[in-house]
Amino acid sequence: MAVSEKTRKIIWGEAGGRCAICRVQVVTPETDWDDPSVFGEEAHIVARSKGGPRAGALDDASIDNHTNLVLLCSKHHKQVDDQPGHFTVDLLREIKAKHAAWTRSLGEATPGQLRLVPDPAFPQPRRLKLITRGNPLWNMIKPSMTFEYALPDRLPEEDEDLILEFLGLVQDYCDIASDLTGVRENRDAEKALQSYLSKLAERSFLVGALVRHMLLTDGSGQDGTPWPMLRVEVLPASHATITDERGRPHPDVQLSAGVPDEEQSA
């Protein structure tokens, strides 16, 4: 059997559209160009497959029943499946019940109010940092909750493929950074990023990045959820302006944020 549409509506309704663990809304706001992005997933408490995490003796109807499903963001869905020793059946049922009670306590939410706003507790960066090594970029990736990027238009196919591979790697690391806790795993990530930075430099491309401190708010008047946003831009070296913190030309301090020909978000 598969999870029915009715069951999905029950799960999302009980959870208020929020991850039961971090309580973040699992639908991002729409943009001027794109529909909202959904990163909520219905996670099984008792696994569907016999070899899955928290596998147990439930029949097919019960496995896909709303009582055996909990709404999680993609990050925490992966975590609970990777760490079944901690996230036991009893713990997940407790998490789900407490979250449902918390959601009911909020009352009716005002639709259409979910949005990202600058966090007033942090100054917003005005320039991109010039990234030449994997370590600084990895340290910017680790705390980030979302990722946006920009690249030039009308590039040779070989150059565009390389840039897209690099940006895809950055996006993948944003998704799994919280799961890479070992020193070796972190160092391997830095080396993988460094390899692409070196290849881009060989083709006369510069990489700039910054982290904007944002808050995900729902219009309820409550404090928003911290939502750091990483921005990465790849520019031909001939189109970049290197400046110091005061905006004065400088050979190796910062890359001024330019206006790209093509801009997208991930």
C-alpha positions, 0 to 999 in steps of 0.5 A, a space after each residue: 500500500 501507499 500513503 493515501 492523499 487523505 492520510 497526507 492531509 491528516 499528517 500535515 494538518 496535525 503538524 501545522 505544516 511544521 517539522 515535529 522536531 525543529 518546528 520549522 515550517 516545511 514550505 518556503 515562501 514563493 519568489 517572484 519567479 518560482 512557486 513555494 518549495 516544499 521540504 516536508 516529508 512523511 516519515 514512518 515511525 515503524 519502518 515499512 520494510 523489514 530491514 528499515 529503521 525501527 522495523 516492527 510487526 505492523 500490517 500494511 494498512 497500519 504501516 501507512 496509517 496516519 498514526 504511524 507517520 510523522 511530518 519532518 523536514 528533510 534534514 530530520 527525516 534523514 537523521 531519525 532514519 540514520 540514528 534509530 538507536 536514539 529515535 526509537 518508536 516510543 520517542 518518535 510517538 512522544 515527539 509527534 504527540 507533543 508537537 500536535 499538542 503544541 500546534 493546537 495551542 497556536 490556534 488558527 494560523 494566518 495563511 500566506 504570512 510565511 516569509 524570510 526577513 533579515 535578523 535585526 540582531 546581525 548586520 547584513 553583509 554588503 560584499 561577498 568574501 573572495 573564496 580561494 580555499 575550501 575551509 572558509 567556504 565549508 565553514 560558511 556552508 555548515 550553519 546555513 539552512 538554505 542556499 542561493 547562487 548566481 552565475 554568468 549567462 552565455 558561458 561556453 558549455 564546458 565552463 557552465 558544466 563545471 560551475 553547475 557541478 560546483 554549485 551542485 556540490 555546495 547544495 549537497 553539502 548544505 543538505 548534509 552538513 549537520 550529519 558530517 561530524 567527524 574531523 575526517 568527514 569535514 576535511 574531505 568536504 573541504 578538499 572536495 570544495 578546494 578541488 573545484 575552486 582550483 579548477 575554476 581558478 584555472 579557467 579564470 573564474 572567481 568565487 564569492 560568498 556571504 551568509 545572510 542572517 535571516 529569520 523564518 517568520 509566520 506572521 504570528 508575532 512570535 520570534 522567527 526561526 534563525 535561517 542563515 542563507 548562504 549566497 555563492 556567486 561565480 564570476 569571470 575574473 575580468 568582471 570582478 572588482 576586488 575591494 577592502 572593507 571600505 570599498 577601496 580597490 584591493 588585490 586580495 581582500 573581498 569580491 564586490 557583489 556584482 549584478 549577474 546575468 543569471 540568478 537562481 535559488 536552491 
